[in-house]
């Protein structure tokens, strides 16, 4: 398994697909990088020479924000939204959908597992 930017990419897949295993690299960006470095995108990742592998890693690090840098950038952006107290920041803070989705139904991914609220019995039902 070749290693680029601290990530083991699958060697049995085509290079253009293998690069998408790196956080922040889409298929389009991987095609763009391979075209710029004149590397054939149809060869398997395990068949790339060490020289090409190192130049590809350096190219990705230089031209795109990937992996740790990108994750840090995203978390800083979310923290900034929370600190300034804007609507999106409040939604992040409350763990609710941020981009205007409905919450009456759906939104289970953001809200978590359903918590059933028990119905309290009235005083009449308790006596009778």
N, C-alpha and C positions, 0 to 999 in steps of 0.2 A: 504494500500500500504506500503510494507516494504521499509525502507530507508537505502541505503548503499552508503558510500562515498559522501554524500550530494545529492544523486539522488534517487527519488522515482521510484522504479522498479515495473512493473505491477504485481499485486498479483495473477491474474487469469491465468497467463502463467506458463509453467514449469520453474524451477529455472535456468536451463542451458540457456534458451532463455531470461529470464528476466535480467540476468546479462549482456547481450549484450547491454542493454540500457545505461550502464555506458561507458563513452568515454574512449576508449583504451582497452576494453575487447571484444575479439572476441568469437565466439562459442567454438573454440578450447581452448582458455585460460580459459574460464569458466568451461569447462569439466575438464581441468587439475587441477584447484583450487578445484572443488568439489570432485575429486578423491583423492586429497591430504588430504582433511579434512574428507573423508569418509561420504559425504552427498549424498543421493540418488538424481540423477539428474532428475528423473521423477516426483518428488513431486512438487506441486504448490508452488509458492513463498510465498503465504499467510499462508501456513501450516508449514513453518520453525519456529523452536523455537527461542526465543530471544537470547539464548546462541549461537546457531549455526549462527545466523545472525551477532552477534557481532564478533565472531571468523572469519567468512567469510570476513567481512569488514576489520578487522585487517590484515588478510592474504593477501588480495588484495592490501592494502596500502603498506605492507612491500615488497612484491615480484614483483609487477608490477608498472610502473609509469602510473597513471590514472588521469582522470579529469583535474583539474587545473594545476597540476604539468606537465602533458604531454602537455597541450596546451601552457604553458609558455615555455617549452623546444623547441617545434616546432617553436614558434614565435622568440625565440632567435636564432635558427638555420637560419631562413630566414633573420633575421636582420644581422647576421654575413655574409651571402652570399652577401647581398646588400652592406655592408660596405667594403668588400674586393674587390668589383667591378668585380667579376667573371661573366661569361656568364649567369649562372643560376640566379645570383643576379640581373643582368640587366633585365632579362625576368620578374622576380618578380616585379621589380620597374616599368616596363612598362605595367604590367598587361597582358602579353602575355603568351601563353603556355610555360611551362618550360622544358618539357621532349621530345622535338623534334617533336611535332605534326605539321601538316601543318596548315598554317594560311590564305592561299589564299581563301579557302572555309572552312566552319566549324569554330571551335574555338570561337563560339558565346558566350559560357559560360564565357570565360576569357575576351574577347574583349568587351562584353556588347552589348546593342541593336545597330542595324545597323544605322549608320549615313549617310544619303544620301548627297553626295557632288553635289551642283548645277553646271550646266554647264553654263559658261559665254557666252553670245551671242557675236559674232564678230561684228566689226564696220560696215561691209557691211549689215548685217542683221538688224542692228538698224536703218540705213538710209532708207532701202528699205521697 
